[in-house]
Structure formats: C-alpha cells, structure tokens
Amino acid sequence: MLLQLETSLDTVRWALTEARRLGKRTVLNPAPARVLPLPEDLLALVDYLTPNEVEAGLLTDREVRSAADAEVAGRALVALGVSTVVVTLGAAGAIAVGPTGTARVPGFPVDAIDTVGAGDAFSGGLAASLAADAPIEDALHVASAAGD
C-alpha cells in the first residue's frame, strides 16, 4: 500500500494498520511536510518511508545536506520503528537504510523543468518494484528513473 500525507493522519494510520493486519507491505511518502514529525506509533507501521532531504531533516530534527547526513537520518528513523528508510537526494540519487544495510543509487542526468510530483513518482516506482518482489537495489533504480 502506497500512502502520502495529503489525507488526514487518522486515515493514514487506519490504512497502515489495515495493511499490516492483512500482511501487506507499506510505503509512506511523508509529503507534504505539514504534519511532521510523525508519531512513533505510526512510523512503526511503515515498511518503507520515502522522505526527501528536507522531510528527513524535519522527521529527525537535523540537517540533511549529503548522503552521509541522509544515512544518519535514515538510521534514526529505523531506530523509531520504520523498517527501511529511502531518502531521495534529488540529482544525487537516493539512499536506502534498512535491516540489511545501506544501498545507494545515483540520480539520472536530466534537465529538470519542474520537480512537482517527483517524490510521488519515485514512491510509485519503488512501490511497483517492491510489489513485483524486486530487490531493494533494483527497486531504487526504477524509482530513481521514475522520479527523475
């Protein structure tokens, strides 16, 4: 199940709870960042959290300006109960932090005209790949292509 924060937090929590009850994987894009930080009980229901650098910073109360910062933020969010955190880094690609370690993919070189929807496209590509049982590294490549 793929969710974002355009709907109410109560609805997101209910959907995550139902997905967990049914044994489904969950992906949460924490955008827009108007309801951050997120409650720990909600984070514990998320299998894959896909913040961008700004959202990762808001979720962890730290600046995220590099892949190293993103990895630190990802580890902090995993410590709060998220299974895997995938921080999108714009042109620098994305980094995933989870139980099997860290994976990083570069971005695709594009001439960005408008980045509205890039995070949604990234999350959609990730969710579709994961639903097809792709390994996280492959899912990151597909997601990065979709978001760029």
Salt bridges, closest charged atoms under 4 A:
ASP10 OD1 - ARG13 NH1 3.87
GLU18 OE1 - ARG21 NH2 2.79
ASP41 OD2 - ARG13 NE 3.13
ASP47 OD1 - ARG20 NH2 3.21
GLU63 OE1 - ARG65 NE 2.49
GLU71 OE2 - ARG75 NH2 2.56
ASP133 OD1 - ARG25 NH2 3.11
